[in-house]
Amino acid sequence: MDKTNLNKPNTLFVGEALPTLTKLVTQEMINNWAEVSGDFNPLHVNPNFGKTTFFKTNIAHGPLTLSFIIEMLTQWLGKAWISGGRLYDVKFVSPIPPETEIIVGGEVTNIDYEGSQKKVDCEIWVKNQDDKLIVTGKTSCRI
């Protein structure tokens, strides 16, 4: 599942909601991320091992979650994000077990005008299908 609600930033205002991106995080995604990253920690790729941990399940890699934030920001801001977007103050609040639907979103918190360019600052978040917070952070980009 991959749903995106795109709202292109032609006119922005403080308090505006960022577009949302919804993903179903599957064990296959987690395993594919392990292949790409080389991180085969059993906490991520071995469901039986995951059952023995504090989490009682295996969990997705943190950078996999970050890739969904970057995907949403790239779809929203396009080349501006790719050429100069900044993600910072990221905090991982909760883990993501396999078969969890997540929603990536955020809100515009500040807009500065620098000549012909705008610099937009945003709070970003990732939540699960139960509205439980998974990741928080901030982003800025000149558009």
N, C-alpha and C positions, 0 to 999 in steps of 0.2 A: 504494500500500500504506500502510495506517495502522493499526497495532496498538497498543493501549494495555492495559497490565496495571495496572488500578486497585486500589489498596489504601487505602481511606479511613482517615484518621488518627483513629480513635476512641481507640485506645490506642497511644501511641508509645513507642519506647525507643531509646536511643542505640545505634547500630550497625544499626538497621533500614534495609533497602533501600527506597528510594523506588520508586514505580511506574515502569515503563519505557514509553517511547513509541518506536515504530519507524516510520520514514518512508523512503520511496524518494525521494531528491532527483532530480528530472528537469530536463531543460532547459526544459520547459514551466513548471515551478515557478519556475525562475530568471528566465525571461522575464516571467512574471506579476509577480514581485517587482520587476523593473525598471520595469514599468508603474506599479505602486503607488508606488514610491519615487522614480521619476524618475532612477534611477541606471542609465544605459545604458553604463557603462564596458565597452569591448569585452572586457575580461578576463572579464566575466560573460556577455555575450550573444552573443559571436562566437567560435564554436568554432575557426575558422581562425586568428583572432588568438591565441587561447589556446595553440595549438600552437607559436607563436613565443616564448612566454614561458618563464620559469624553471620554471613548473609543467607545461609541455608539454600543457596542456589549459585550457579555461576553467573557472571555479570559481564556486560559489555565493556570494552576498553574505553577509557576516557577520551583519547583522541578520536575514536569513532564518533562519539557524541559531538565533539568540537567540529567534526567534518560536516555535520548536519547544520550547525549554526552558520558555518562558512557557506554552505550551499544556499541557505535562505538569503544571506546577505548578498551573495553573488547574483542570485536571481533578481533580487530587489534593486541593487545598485549597479549591477553590471560591471563594465570596465573600470568605473571609479573605485569600486571595492577591490578589484583585482590589482589595480595599480597603486593603491595607497590606503586601503582600509586597515584599521587597527583594532584588534580584539585584546582586551586587557581586564585586569581584576576578576579573572574567572575563578569561580569557586564551585567545586563539585560537592553537592549537598546530599544526594542520594544515589544509590546504584541503579543500573538498568538491567533487570533480568531479561533473558530471552522471552520473546512473545509479548513484549511491552509496547504499547502504542505511545509514542511521544509527540509532543507538539512544541515546536520552536517558535518563539515570537519575541516581542519586546515593545518598546515605546520610545518615541523621540523625546529627549530630555532637554536639548539645547540646540539652537541654530545660531551660528556666527556667520557674518558676511565679511569676506575678505576679497575686496575687489569684485571681480565677476564670478567668484566662486563662493559656494556655501560650504561650511563645515558643519556637519550634522553629528551630534552626540546622541547615543541611545543606551538605554538599559536593555539587556537581552536576558532571556530565560529559556529553559527547557523544562517542561512539566510532563508528567505521565497522564494517562487517560483518566486518572482519579484526581487530577489537578494537584498532585504532589510535586513540589519543586525538586528538580534534579540538578540543574546548573543555573548559576547566575553569572552575570558579567556585564561589561560595558564595551562599547564600540564607538569609534569615530571615523569619519570619512569625509574627504572633500569631494563635493559633487559640482 
